[in-house]
């Protein structure tokens, strides 16, 4: 501080009246503000029903305060000693003092509160924040001493330090944080928000339409919902154009209701996922191209093997090998087709065409296809229908998608084989009921903590597993209008069950 404030003498306690007023008007005395800041403070004070006088000379300010004690003193961290003198001058120790401190000046803010400041306001000045603090003072029925004294004299310094650490974290964390009042005017805007949007705090704070510029309408927000994650419906994904013209993708969470902050009508946090979204689109494009490009060579391989089946010179062993090649090639082709369908399901663009599906024949084909893998482990696949062995001529028709339903049951059967010890019996039971039900049971148990997460994407406890199989199974079964679940039994077996409507969707 360049000038030493005048020593404060005993005050007369006179009440200040403006010309023409019959009742005292609340008054702010400000010290050593530059012209721009002084005008901004004066405008805010007037809006809040305060008169305001700005003194550039500490001695003049001291005389004014003693002659007519104001309802609030406003100064910057450069004049903290003046605040300390007020606190030590008994007749004026009750006057609330608001210190303007730059957001990065943590030591100055701490010193201001330690010296008796009643409150802090940030620089660059946010008019809405200062108006809120002055309005709170004006609306209070308590006297200035009742407002100022508890804050100025009894707040533990450790609490101040804790508050400053929190503010430092908010400033430096790589998460966007912003707050607005009930009129949509932005009150808080952290550096990460500045970095992502390209707009400075000064640009945003002075623009009453800034919120509409940055935030899309509620109906334009894309929900980010994972049925397995409670509360995920609170998150929204949106894209906006930054100041430099580039698009940015944000996952935004409005936590105003869950964590209310006085004076903040709306506030929340956002995470910049622009690069992740770009890589996600690139991955999807590559996967789509690979799936599409696999169709032709797979078709040629399966077609060639199918032609060779007509060669009369083939031995029974060779014919069996070719049949298995045709079956496996057809299965790979269906996997590619199903992968494209799953991609469409996730985006809500899939259109399902129901067809007649003989579920009994489908189970017989799958058992035949996996027979070799099971036999190599000494395992047996047992087919049942209504609690009895499945007859070779039994027909159980439903209206569904054969390729999609087959992919689900094949995945469950494959998992059962891999999860069972050598020599096990794996049963696939068909229940000719309405709705139709299929159960795949194998010896072995699933860890209890894994059960609630079985059908979530990327969740697996299998070495080398992707966590996609059961997620895809649930997505397909749901699309087919059915349900899927897992039931462990007391005897150490695990059963995956699914139900499907008999006709239509």
Residue pairs with C-beta under 8 A, 6 or more apart in sequence:
1 78
1 79
1 80
1 81
1 82
3 57
3 58
3 59
4 58
4 81
5 58
5 59
5 61
5 62
5 79
5 81
5 82
5 85
6 58
6 59
6 62
6 63
7 62
7 85
8 62
8 65
8 66
8 85
8 86
8 89
8 92
9 66
10 66
10 91
11 65
11 66
11 67
11 69
11 91
11 92
12 66
12 67
13 69
13 91
14 67
14 68
15 24
15 68
16 24
16 25
16 27
16 51
16 68
16 70
17 23
17 24
17 25
18 25
18 51
25 49
25 50
25 51
26 49
26 50
26 51
26 71
26 72
26 137
26 138
27 50
27 51
27 52
27 53
27 68
27 70
27 71
27 72
28 41
28 45
28 50
28 51
28 52
28 53
28 70
28 71
28 72
28 73
28 74
28 134
29 52
29 53
29 55
29 61
29 64
29 65
29 70
29 72
29 73
29 74
30 38
30 41
30 52
30 53
30 54
30 55
30 73
30 74
30 75
31 54
31 55
31 56
31 58
31 61
31 73
31 74
31 75
31 76
31 79
31 82
32 55
32 56
32 58
32 75
32 76
32 78
32 79
33 41
33 54
33 74
33 76
37 100
37 125
38 54
40 125
40 127
41 52
41 54
41 74
41 125
41 130
42 52
42 54
43 127
44 127
44 130
44 131
44 134
45 51
45 52
45 134
46 52
47 131
48 131
48 134
48 135
48 138
49 138
50 71
50 72
50 134
50 138
53 64
55 61
55 64
58 79
58 82
61 82
62 82
64 70
65 73
65 86
65 92
65 95
66 92
69 91
69 92
69 95
70 95
71 95
71 96
71 137
71 144
72 95
72 96
72 97
72 98
72 134
72 137
72 144
73 83
73 86
73 95
73 96
73 97
73 98
74 97
74 98
74 100
75 82
75 83
75 97
75 98
75 99
75 100
76 99
76 100
76 101
76 123
77 99
77 100
77 101
77 102
77 105
77 108
77 109
77 111
77 112
80 99
80 108
80 111
80 112
80 115
80 117
81 115
83 97
83 99
83 112
83 115
83 116
83 117
84 115
84 116
86 92
86 93
86 95
86 97
86 116
87 93
87 97
87 115
87 116
87 152
87 153
93 116
93 149
93 152
94 143
94 144
94 145
94 148
94 149
95 144
95 148
96 118
96 119
96 137
96 144
96 147
96 148
96 151
96 152
97 116
97 117
97 118
97 119
97 148
97 152
98 117
98 118
98 119
98 120
98 121
98 130
98 133
98 134
99 109
99 112
99 113
99 117
99 119
99 120
99 121
100 120
100 121
100 122
100 123
100 125
101 108
101 109
101 112
101 120
101 121
101 122
101 123
102 108
102 122
102 123
103 122
103 123
103 167
103 171
104 171
106 164
106 167
106 168
109 120
109 164
110 157
110 160
110 161
110 164
112 120
113 120
113 155
113 157
113 160
114 157
114 160
116 152
116 153
117 152
118 147
118 148
118 151
118 152
119 133
119 151
121 129
121 130
121 133
122 129
124 201
124 202
124 205
126 187
126 188
126 201
126 205
127 205
128 181
128 185
128 186
128 187
128 205
129 187
129 188
132 181
132 187
132 263
137 144
137 147
140 147
170 177
170 190
171 190
171 191
172 191
173 190
173 192
174 192
175 192
175 269
175 270
175 271
176 190
176 192
176 193
176 196
176 250
176 269
176 270
176 271
176 272
177 188
177 190
177 192
177 193
177 267
177 268
177 269
177 270
178 186
178 188
178 189
178 190
178 193
178 267
178 268
178 270
179 186
179 187
179 188
179 261
179 264
179 266
179 267
180 186
180 187
180 211
180 264
180 265
180 266
180 267
181 187
181 263
181 264
181 265
182 265
184 208
184 211
184 212
184 266
185 208
185 211
186 204
186 205
186 210
186 211
187 263
187 264
188 264
188 267
189 201
189 204
189 205
192 272
193 270
194 200
194 201
196 242
196 248
196 250
196 270
196 272
197 204
197 214
197 240
197 242
197 243
197 248
198 242
198 243
198 244
199 210
199 214
199 242
199 243
203 210
203 243
204 210
204 214
207 213
214 240
215 238
215 240
216 238
216 240
220 238
221 236
221 237
221 238
221 252
222 236
222 237
222 238
223 233
223 235
223 236
223 237
224 232
224 235
224 236
224 237
224 251
225 232
225 233
225 235
226 232
226 456
226 457
228 452
228 453
228 455
228 456
234 253
234 254
234 255
234 258
235 251
235 252
235 253
236 251
236 252
236 253
236 254
237 249
237 250
237 251
237 252
237 273
238 249
238 250
238 252
239 247
239 248
239 249
239 250
240 247
240 248
240 250
241 247
241 248
242 248
247 274
248 272
248 274
249 272
249 273
249 274
249 276
249 277
250 270
250 271
250 272
250 273
250 274
251 270
251 271
251 273
252 268
252 269
252 270
253 268
253 269
253 270
254 266
254 267
254 268
255 267
255 268
255 269
256 264
256 265
256 266
256 267
256 268
261 267
284 343
287 339
287 343
288 340
288 343
291 336
291 339
291 340
292 340
294 332
294 336
295 333
295 336
298 329
298 332
298 333
298 336
299 333
301 325
301 329
302 325
302 326
302 329
302 330
302 333
305 322
305 325
305 326
305 329
306 326
308 314
308 322
309 319
309 322
309 323
309 326
314 322
324 369
324 372
327 365
327 368
327 369
328 369
331 369
331 410
334 403
334 406
334 407
335 407
337 403
338 403
338 404
338 407
338 476
341 350
341 403
341 404
342 472
342 475
342 476
344 350
344 351
345 475
345 476
345 479
346 475
350 479
352 401
352 479
352 480
352 505
353 401
354 399
354 400
354 401
354 503
354 504
354 505
355 399
355 400
355 401
355 402
356 397
356 398
356 399
357 397
357 398
357 399
357 400
357 401
357 402
357 405
358 395
358 396
358 397
359 396
359 397
359 398
359 405
359 430
359 436
359 438
360 385
360 390
360 394
360 395
360 396
360 430
361 395
362 402
362 405
362 406
362 409
363 383
363 390
363 409
363 428
363 430
363 438
364 383
364 390
364 392
365 406
366 406
366 409
366 410
366 413
366 428
367 381
367 383
367 413
367 428
369 410
370 381
370 410
370 413
370 414
370 417
371 381
373 417
374 380
374 381
374 417
374 426
377 417
377 420
377 422
377 423
377 424
378 422
378 423
379 417
379 420
379 422
379 423
379 424
379 425
379 426
380 424
380 425
380 426
381 413
381 426
381 427
381 428
382 389
382 425
382 426
382 427
382 428
383 389
383 390
383 427
383 428
383 429
383 430
384 390
384 427
384 428
384 429
384 430
385 391
385 394
385 396
385 429
385 430
385 431
385 432
386 430
386 431
386 432
387 429
390 430
396 430
396 432
396 436
398 436
398 500
398 501
398 502
398 503
399 501
399 502
399 503
399 504
400 480
400 500
400 501
401 480
404 476
404 479
404 480
405 476
405 480
405 500
407 472
407 476
408 472
408 473
408 476
408 477
408 484
408 498
409 428
409 438
409 440
411 469
411 470
411 472
411 473
412 440
412 473
412 496
412 498
413 426
413 428
413 440
415 469
415 470
415 496
416 426
416 440
416 441
416 442
416 496
417 426
417 442
418 462
419 442
419 444
419 462
419 494
420 426
420 442
420 443
420 444
421 443
421 444
424 442
424 443
424 444
425 443
426 440
426 441
426 442
427 439
427 440
427 441
427 442
428 438
428 439
428 440
429 438
429 439
429 440
429 441
430 436
430 437
430 438
431 437
431 438
431 439
434 501
434 502
435 482
435 499
435 500
435 501
435 502
436 499
436 500
436 501
436 502
437 497
437 498
437 499
437 500
438 497
438 498
438 500
439 495
439 496
439 497
440 495
440 496
440 497
441 493
441 494
441 495
441 496
442 493
442 494
443 492
443 493
444 492
444 493
444 494
445 488
445 492
445 493
445 494
446 454
446 461
446 486
446 488
446 494
447 461
450 459
450 461
451 486
451 488
453 459
454 470
454 486
455 470
455 471
455 473
455 474
455 484
456 467
456 471
457 467
457 468
457 471
458 466
458 467
458 468
458 471
459 467
459 471
460 466
460 467
473 484
473 498
474 484
477 483
477 484
477 498
477 500
478 484
480 500
480 501
480 505
481 500
481 501
481 505
482 498
482 499
482 500
482 501
483 498
483 499
484 496
484 497
484 498
484 499
485 496
485 497
485 498
486 494
486 495
486 496
486 497
487 494
487 495
487 497
488 494
488 495
489 495
